[in-house]
Amino acid sequence: MSDFFAKVPEEVQNHLKQLAGSINLPEGADALEVLARGWLEKEEHFNNQVSERNLEESDVYAADETRGGLIMTQSGSLLTIGPLEEDGRRVEYASIGLRTDVPERAEKSGSTLKGDVVPGESAEFLIGPILKSSPVYKIVIIKDENLLMDVTQVLADDFIEVNKTLIFE
């Protein structure tokens, strides 16, 4: 293993090892290093948004939480969970972009969480754009829906750029 992989938290390293076979890379590329580098860049973007916008991380996103939330998974995917409304939530999923076994992007209105979302476990949905995410790494609860959409757009754009650099280098 090289420099990037060693900098990733152990629980994320274990998850990235599981993902290494499900990504499409040029011959000779070190999948773990590519995944780790991308993950570290995405974590930095996520942390920058949390810091710049004075957002607070949480240990849990309750299934009945009325506010929206932003979740980064151990794979480096991004989940945006909209505020709770009468017909459920609007949920957006953006994958790490390199995987061949999940959609790159998916969204669904009327989504319903199966239960509380906590770090280290998958976010699961009874109805959603996906039924199960990779294990959750970080959770941020955001009161203002406009702020949630703004942060989501910034991070989605940042994550797409990271994916492009990983694919084309």
PyRosetta script that sets phi, psi and omega in degrees:
from pyrosetta import init, pose_from_sequence

init()
pose = pose_from_sequence("MSDFFAKVPEEVQNHLKQLAGSINLPEGADALEVLARGWLEKEEHFNNQVSERNLEESDVYAADETRGGLIMTQSGSLLTIGPLEEDGRRVEYASIGLRTDVPERAEKSGSTLKGDVVPGESAEFLIGPILKSSPVYKIVIIKDENLLMDVTQVLADDFIEVNKTLIFE")
pose.set_psi(1, 152.6)
pose.set_omega(1, -176.1)
pose.set_phi(2, -111.5)
pose.set_psi(2, -161.5)
pose.set_omega(2, -171.1)
pose.set_phi(3, -62.5)
pose.set_psi(3, -49.0)
pose.set_omega(3, -174.7)
pose.set_phi(4, -63.5)
pose.set_psi(4, -48.5)
pose.set_omega(4, -176.3)
pose.set_phi(5, -59.0)
pose.set_psi(5, -38.3)
pose.set_omega(5, -179.1)
pose.set_phi(6, -66.3)
pose.set_psi(6, -22.4)
pose.set_omega(6, -178.1)
pose.set_phi(7, -85.7)
pose.set_psi(7, -11.6)
pose.set_omega(7, -177.5)
pose.set_phi(8, -83.0)
pose.set_psi(8, 139.5)
pose.set_omega(8, 177.4)
pose.set_phi(9, -55.6)
pose.set_psi(9, 148.7)
pose.set_omega(9, -173.7)
pose.set_phi(10, -56.0)
pose.set_psi(10, -43.1)
pose.set_omega(10, -179.0)
pose.set_phi(11, -64.2)
pose.set_psi(11, -32.0)
pose.set_omega(11, 177.6)
pose.set_phi(12, -75.0)
pose.set_psi(12, -39.4)
pose.set_omega(12, 175.8)
pose.set_phi(13, -54.6)
pose.set_psi(13, -46.9)
pose.set_omega(13, -179.4)
pose.set_phi(14, -60.8)
pose.set_psi(14, -40.1)
pose.set_omega(14, 179.2)
pose.set_phi(15, -69.0)
pose.set_psi(15, -42.2)
pose.set_omega(15, -179.8)
pose.set_phi(16, -62.6)
pose.set_psi(16, -34.2)
pose.set_omega(16, 176.3)
pose.set_phi(17, -60.6)
pose.set_psi(17, -38.7)
pose.set_omega(17, 178.7)
pose.set_phi(18, -68.2)
pose.set_psi(18, -31.1)
pose.set_omega(18, -177.2)
pose.set_phi(19, -83.1)
pose.set_psi(19, -20.6)
pose.set_omega(19, -171.1)
pose.set_phi(20, -52.0)
pose.set_psi(20, -33.8)
pose.set_omega(20, -179.1)
pose.set_phi(21, -80.9)
pose.set_psi(21, -7.9)
pose.set_omega(21, -176.2)
pose.set_phi(22, -106.4)
pose.set_psi(22, 16.5)
pose.set_omega(22, 178.4)
pose.set_phi(23, -115.6)
pose.set_psi(23, 154.1)
pose.set_omega(23, -177.1)
pose.set_phi(24, -106.1)
pose.set_psi(24, 110.3)
pose.set_omega(24, -178.4)
pose.set_phi(25, -130.5)
pose.set_psi(25, 158.4)
pose.set_omega(25, 174.5)
pose.set_phi(26, -61.3)
pose.set_psi(26, 152.5)
pose.set_omega(26, -179.9)
pose.set_phi(27, -58.2)
pose.set_psi(27, 136.6)
pose.set_omega(27, 178.1)
pose.set_phi(28, 91.6)
pose.set_psi(28, -11.2)
pose.set_omega(28, 179.3)
pose.set_phi(29, -74.0)
pose.set_psi(29, 142.1)
pose.set_omega(29, 177.8)
pose.set_phi(30, -86.2)
pose.set_psi(30, 104.4)
pose.set_omega(30, -174.4)
pose.set_phi(31, -56.9)
pose.set_psi(31, -42.8)
pose.set_omega(31, -178.0)
pose.set_phi(32, -65.5)
pose.set_psi(32, -39.7)
pose.set_omega(32, 178.4)
pose.set_phi(33, -67.7)
pose.set_psi(33, -40.8)
pose.set_omega(33, 178.6)
pose.set_phi(34, -64.0)
pose.set_psi(34, -48.1)
pose.set_omega(34, 179.0)
pose.set_phi(35, -61.3)
pose.set_psi(35, -44.6)
pose.set_omega(35, -177.7)
pose.set_phi(36, -65.4)
pose.set_psi(36, -43.2)
pose.set_omega(36, 179.4)
pose.set_phi(37, -61.6)
pose.set_psi(37, -46.4)
pose.set_omega(37, 178.6)
pose.set_phi(38, -62.4)
pose.set_psi(38, -42.3)
pose.set_omega(38, -179.2)
pose.set_phi(39, -62.4)
pose.set_psi(39, -44.5)
pose.set_omega(39, -179.6)
pose.set_phi(40, -63.0)
pose.set_psi(40, -39.6)
pose.set_omega(40, 178.2)
pose.set_phi(41, -65.8)
pose.set_psi(41, -41.1)
pose.set_omega(41, 179.5)
pose.set_phi(42, -67.0)
pose.set_psi(42, -40.8)
pose.set_omega(42, 177.3)
pose.set_phi(43, -60.1)
pose.set_psi(43, -40.9)
pose.set_omega(43, 179.2)
pose.set_phi(44, -62.3)
pose.set_psi(44, -45.4)
pose.set_omega(44, 177.6)
pose.set_phi(45, -61.3)
pose.set_psi(45, -44.2)
pose.set_omega(45, 179.7)
pose.set_phi(46, -60.3)
pose.set_psi(46, -50.1)
pose.set_omega(46, -179.5)
pose.set_phi(47, -62.4)
pose.set_psi(47, -37.3)
pose.set_omega(47, 178.2)
pose.set_phi(48, -62.8)
pose.set_psi(48, -42.8)
pose.set_omega(48, 178.6)
pose.set_phi(49, -65.1)
pose.set_psi(49, -41.8)
pose.set_omega(49, 178.7)
pose.set_phi(50, -59.9)
pose.set_psi(50, -45.4)
pose.set_omega(50, -178.2)
pose.set_phi(51, -70.3)
pose.set_psi(51, -50.5)
pose.set_omega(51, -176.5)
pose.set_phi(52, -61.6)
pose.set_psi(52, -33.9)
pose.set_omega(52, -175.8)
pose.set_phi(53, -102.2)
pose.set_psi(53, 9.0)
pose.set_omega(53, 176.6)
pose.set_phi(54, 54.3)
pose.set_psi(54, 46.6)
pose.set_omega(54, 179.1)
pose.set_phi(55, -90.7)
pose.set_psi(55, 156.3)
pose.set_omega(55, -179.6)
pose.set_phi(56, -113.4)
pose.set_psi(56, 132.6)
pose.set_omega(56, 174.7)
pose.set_phi(57, -75.8)
pose.set_psi(57, 155.9)
pose.set_omega(57, -178.8)
pose.set_phi(58, -131.8)
pose.set_psi(58, 155.0)
pose.set_omega(58, 177.0)
pose.set_phi(59, -86.1)
pose.set_psi(59, -10.4)
pose.set_omega(59, -178.2)
pose.set_phi(60, -156.2)
pose.set_psi(60, 145.8)
pose.set_omega(60, 168.4)
pose.set_phi(61, -118.3)
pose.set_psi(61, 102.9)
pose.set_omega(61, -174.8)
pose.set_phi(62, -68.3)
pose.set_psi(62, 145.1)
pose.set_omega(62, 179.5)
pose.set_phi(63, -58.8)
pose.set_psi(63, -28.5)
pose.set_omega(63, -179.7)
pose.set_phi(64, -101.3)
pose.set_psi(64, 13.5)
pose.set_omega(64, 177.0)
pose.set_phi(65, -58.5)
pose.set_psi(65, 131.8)
pose.set_omega(65, -178.5)
pose.set_phi(66, -86.1)
pose.set_psi(66, -24.2)
pose.set_omega(66, -179.6)
pose.set_phi(67, -84.6)
pose.set_psi(67, 167.0)
pose.set_omega(67, 177.4)
pose.set_phi(68, -81.7)
pose.set_psi(68, 169.3)
pose.set_omega(68, 179.8)
pose.set_phi(69, -148.4)
pose.set_psi(69, 158.0)
pose.set_omega(69, 178.2)
pose.set_phi(70, -126.6)
pose.set_psi(70, 130.3)
pose.set_omega(70, -174.9)
pose.set_phi(71, -128.9)
pose.set_psi(71, 131.6)
pose.set_omega(71, 170.3)
pose.set_phi(72, -105.6)
pose.set_psi(72, 131.5)
pose.set_omega(72, -178.6)
pose.set_phi(73, -95.4)
pose.set_psi(73, 169.4)
pose.set_omega(73, 177.8)
pose.set_phi(74, -65.6)
pose.set_psi(74, -19.6)
pose.set_omega(74, 177.5)
pose.set_phi(75, -84.8)
pose.set_psi(75, -13.3)
pose.set_omega(75, -176.7)
pose.set_phi(76, 95.6)
pose.set_psi(76, 14.1)
pose.set_omega(76, 174.9)
pose.set_phi(77, -82.9)
pose.set_psi(77, 163.7)
pose.set_omega(77, -178.6)
pose.set_phi(78, -124.3)
pose.set_psi(78, 129.1)
pose.set_omega(78, 175.9)
pose.set_phi(79, -117.6)
pose.set_psi(79, 127.1)
pose.set_omega(79, 173.3)
pose.set_phi(80, -110.5)
pose.set_psi(80, 121.6)
pose.set_omega(80, -179.5)
pose.set_phi(81, -112.1)
pose.set_psi(81, 114.0)
pose.set_omega(81, -178.0)
pose.set_phi(82, -71.1)
pose.set_psi(82, 167.7)
pose.set_omega(82, 178.5)
pose.set_phi(83, -60.0)
pose.set_psi(83, 153.9)
pose.set_omega(83, 179.7)
pose.set_phi(84, -72.7)
pose.set_psi(84, 126.8)
pose.set_omega(84, 176.9)
pose.set_phi(85, -125.2)
pose.set_psi(85, 175.7)
pose.set_omega(85, -177.3)
pose.set_phi(86, -54.7)
pose.set_psi(86, -39.5)
pose.set_omega(86, -176.1)
pose.set_phi(87, -98.2)
pose.set_psi(87, 17.4)
pose.set_omega(87, 179.2)
pose.set_phi(88, 109.1)
pose.set_psi(88, -148.4)
pose.set_omega(88, -177.0)
pose.set_phi(89, -128.6)
pose.set_psi(89, 155.8)
pose.set_omega(89, 169.3)
pose.set_phi(90, -91.8)
pose.set_psi(90, 124.0)
pose.set_omega(90, -179.0)
pose.set_phi(91, -121.8)
pose.set_psi(91, 133.2)
pose.set_omega(91, 175.7)
pose.set_phi(92, -118.4)
pose.set_psi(92, 139.1)
pose.set_omega(92, 179.3)
pose.set_phi(93, -125.3)
pose.set_psi(93, 131.6)
pose.set_omega(93, 173.8)
pose.set_phi(94, -128.3)
pose.set_psi(94, 118.5)
pose.set_omega(94, -176.9)
pose.set_phi(95, -80.3)
pose.set_psi(95, -178.2)
pose.set_omega(95, -179.5)
pose.set_phi(96, -74.4)
pose.set_psi(96, -7.6)
pose.set_omega(96, 173.5)
pose.set_phi(97, 84.6)
pose.set_psi(97, -18.8)
pose.set_omega(97, -178.4)
pose.set_phi(98, -98.1)
pose.set_psi(98, -15.8)
pose.set_omega(98, -174.4)
pose.set_phi(99, -76.9)
pose.set_psi(99, 144.8)
pose.set_omega(99, 178.7)
pose.set_phi(100, -102.4)
pose.set_psi(100, -3.1)
pose.set_omega(100, -174.7)
pose.set_phi(101, -106.9)
pose.set_psi(101, 3.1)
pose.set_omega(101, 177.6)
pose.set_phi(102, -140.1)
pose.set_psi(102, 157.6)
pose.set_omega(102, 177.4)
pose.set_phi(103, -67.9)
pose.set_psi(103, 150.1)
pose.set_omega(103, 177.9)
pose.set_phi(104, -69.3)
pose.set_psi(104, -39.8)
pose.set_omega(104, 177.7)
pose.set_phi(105, -144.0)
pose.set_psi(105, 146.7)
pose.set_omega(105, 175.3)
pose.set_phi(106, -156.4)
pose.set_psi(106, 148.3)
pose.set_omega(106, 177.2)
pose.set_phi(107, -147.9)
pose.set_psi(107, 153.6)
pose.set_omega(107, -179.7)
pose.set_phi(108, -157.1)
pose.set_psi(108, 129.9)
pose.set_omega(108, 171.4)
pose.set_phi(109, -83.3)
pose.set_psi(109, 159.4)
pose.set_omega(109, 179.4)
pose.set_phi(110, 72.8)
pose.set_psi(110, 21.0)
pose.set_omega(110, -179.4)
pose.set_phi(111, -74.5)
pose.set_psi(111, 151.1)
pose.set_omega(111, -179.9)
pose.set_phi(112, -134.7)
pose.set_psi(112, 127.8)
pose.set_omega(112, 175.7)
pose.set_phi(113, -71.9)
pose.set_psi(113, 144.4)
pose.set_omega(113, 177.0)
pose.set_phi(114, -76.0)
pose.set_psi(114, -31.9)
pose.set_omega(114, -179.1)
pose.set_phi(115, -169.0)
pose.set_psi(115, -172.0)
pose.set_omega(115, 178.7)
pose.set_phi(116, -63.2)
pose.set_psi(116, 150.2)
pose.set_omega(116, 178.1)
pose.set_phi(117, -105.6)
pose.set_psi(117, 126.8)
pose.set_omega(117, -180.0)
pose.set_phi(118, -135.6)
pose.set_psi(118, 149.9)
pose.set_omega(118, 177.5)
pose.set_phi(119, -56.9)
pose.set_psi(119, 141.9)
pose.set_omega(119, 178.3)
pose.set_phi(120, 91.1)
pose.set_psi(120, -13.1)
pose.set_omega(120, 178.4)
pose.set_phi(121, -121.6)
pose.set_psi(121, 157.2)
pose.set_omega(121, 178.9)
pose.set_phi(122, -71.6)
pose.set_psi(122, 147.0)
pose.set_omega(122, 168.0)
pose.set_phi(123, -82.2)
pose.set_psi(123, 127.6)
pose.set_omega(123, -177.9)
pose.set_phi(124, -120.4)
pose.set_psi(124, 145.0)
pose.set_omega(124, -176.7)
pose.set_phi(125, -125.0)
pose.set_psi(125, 139.4)
pose.set_omega(125, 170.0)
pose.set_phi(126, -76.3)
pose.set_psi(126, -40.2)
pose.set_omega(126, 174.2)
pose.set_phi(127, -133.9)
pose.set_psi(127, 129.4)
pose.set_omega(127, 179.4)
pose.set_phi(128, -178.7)
pose.set_psi(128, 176.0)
pose.set_omega(128, 178.4)
pose.set_phi(129, -69.9)
pose.set_psi(129, -23.9)
pose.set_omega(129, 172.2)
pose.set_phi(130, -136.2)
pose.set_psi(130, 159.5)
pose.set_omega(130, 177.9)
pose.set_phi(131, -93.9)
pose.set_psi(131, -25.6)
pose.set_omega(131, -176.1)
pose.set_phi(132, -153.8)
pose.set_psi(132, 133.9)
pose.set_omega(132, 178.2)
pose.set_phi(133, -96.1)
pose.set_psi(133, 174.4)
pose.set_omega(133, 166.7)
pose.set_phi(134, -65.7)
pose.set_psi(134, 165.3)
pose.set_omega(134, 177.5)
pose.set_phi(135, -54.5)
pose.set_psi(135, 142.0)
pose.set_omega(135, -178.0)
pose.set_phi(136, -75.3)
pose.set_psi(136, 138.1)
pose.set_omega(136, 176.5)
pose.set_phi(137, -103.4)
pose.set_psi(137, -51.9)
pose.set_omega(137, -178.9)
pose.set_phi(138, -137.5)
pose.set_psi(138, 148.2)
pose.set_omega(138, 179.2)
pose.set_phi(139, -128.2)
pose.set_psi(139, 133.7)
pose.set_omega(139, 172.8)
pose.set_phi(140, -127.7)
pose.set_psi(140, 129.9)
pose.set_omega(140, 175.8)
pose.set_phi(141, -100.6)
pose.set_psi(141, 130.8)
pose.set_omega(141, -174.8)
pose.set_phi(142, -123.4)
pose.set_psi(142, 121.9)
pose.set_omega(142, -177.1)
pose.set_phi(143, -68.5)
pose.set_psi(143, -45.4)
pose.set_omega(143, -171.9)
pose.set_phi(144, -89.4)
pose.set_psi(144, 121.6)
pose.set_omega(144, -176.8)
pose.set_phi(145, -63.8)
pose.set_psi(145, -36.3)
pose.set_omega(145, 178.5)
pose.set_phi(146, -65.1)
pose.set_psi(146, -40.1)
pose.set_omega(146, 176.9)
pose.set_phi(147, -64.3)
pose.set_psi(147, -42.1)
pose.set_omega(147, 178.1)
pose.set_phi(148, -58.2)
pose.set_psi(148, -46.2)
pose.set_omega(148, -179.5)
pose.set_phi(149, -66.7)
pose.set_psi(149, -38.5)
pose.set_omega(149, 179.7)
pose.set_phi(150, -65.4)
pose.set_psi(150, -48.2)
pose.set_omega(150, 179.4)
pose.set_phi(151, -62.5)
pose.set_psi(151, -41.1)
pose.set_omega(151, 178.4)
pose.set_phi(152, -59.0)
pose.set_psi(152, -45.8)
pose.set_omega(152, -178.8)
pose.set_phi(153, -63.6)
pose.set_psi(153, -44.4)
pose.set_omega(153, 179.4)
pose.set_phi(154, -61.0)
pose.set_psi(154, -48.2)
pose.set_omega(154, -178.2)
pose.set_phi(155, -67.8)
pose.set_psi(155, -40.2)
pose.set_omega(155, 178.5)
pose.set_phi(156, -60.3)
pose.set_psi(156, -44.2)
pose.set_omega(156, 177.7)
pose.set_phi(157, -62.7)
pose.set_psi(157, -44.1)
pose.set_omega(157, 178.6)
pose.set_phi(158, -61.9)
pose.set_psi(158, -44.5)
pose.set_omega(158, -178.6)
pose.set_phi(159, -65.6)
pose.set_psi(159, -38.0)
pose.set_omega(159, 177.7)
pose.set_phi(160, -62.9)
pose.set_psi(160, -42.1)
pose.set_omega(160, 178.2)
pose.set_phi(161, -62.9)
pose.set_psi(161, -41.6)
pose.set_omega(161, 176.9)
pose.set_phi(162, -60.1)
pose.set_psi(162, -46.8)
pose.set_omega(162, 179.9)
pose.set_phi(163, -57.9)
pose.set_psi(163, -43.6)
pose.set_omega(163, -179.2)
pose.set_phi(164, -61.3)
pose.set_psi(164, -43.3)
pose.set_omega(164, -178.2)
pose.set_phi(165, -66.8)
pose.set_psi(165, -33.4)
pose.set_omega(165, 179.4)
pose.set_phi(166, -69.2)
pose.set_psi(166, -38.4)
pose.set_omega(166, -176.6)
pose.set_phi(167, -73.8)
pose.set_psi(167, -39.1)
pose.set_omega(167, -171.3)
pose.set_phi(168, -96.9)
pose.set_psi(168, -1.1)
pose.set_omega(168, 178.3)
pose.set_phi(169, -89.7)
pose.dump_pdb("model.pdb")
